[in-house]
Amino acid sequence: MQWRPEFSQATDTRVLAAENGEAALRVFRKNEEKIDALLTDVVMPELGGRELAAIILADRPDIPILFMSGYTETAALGKLGTSRGHGFIGKPFTPEALLRQLREVLDRPRKPPAP
């Protein structure tokens, strides 16, 4: 999915985009204090979304995550999405549906990490 700049302007959000999982991790590490949530595809080159999320959660266990995939939630995430309170949106989706799901994830109470 290509991020559309007009969506960011219409929703008053700032988006830090990356072309793959490794690039996303670099963007996160450079901007960690500015990032309120992670939106990631489950299947990406170089580093998948689940692996990316696991690395980021090690540093920021409270960060809300919204996974997206063309697969079903169960096929894409197993128990990862529901066990930690993260969100999921299936492809294809509209910008409005994405914004709604992202808002829902941001508004959820965060579950503490498992011991």
Rosetta blueprint (number, residue, H / E / L):
1 M L
2 Q L
3 W L
4 R L
5 P H
6 E H
7 F H
8 S H
9 Q H
10 A H
11 T H
12 D L
13 T L
14 R L
15 V L
16 L L
17 A L
18 A L
19 E L
20 N L
21 G H
22 E H
23 A H
24 A H
25 L H
26 R H
27 V H
28 F H
29 R H
30 K H
31 N H
32 E H
33 E H
34 K H
35 I L
36 D L
37 A L
38 L E
39 L E
40 T E
41 D E
42 V L
43 V L
44 M L
45 P L
46 E L
47 L L
48 G L
49 G H
50 R H
51 E H
52 L H
53 A H
54 A H
55 I H
56 I H
57 L H
58 A H
59 D H
60 R L
61 P L
62 D L
63 I L
64 P L
65 I E
66 L E
67 F E
68 M E
69 S E
70 G L
71 Y L
72 T L
73 E H
74 T H
75 A H
76 A H
77 L H
78 G L
79 K L
80 L H
81 G H
82 T H
83 S H
84 R L
85 G L
86 H L
87 G E
88 F E
89 I E
90 G E
91 K L
92 P L
93 F L
94 T L
95 P H
96 E H
97 A H
98 L H
99 L H
100 R H
101 Q H
102 L H
103 R H
104 E H
105 V H
106 L H
107 D H
108 R L
109 P L
110 R L
111 K L
112 P L
113 P L
114 A L
115 P L
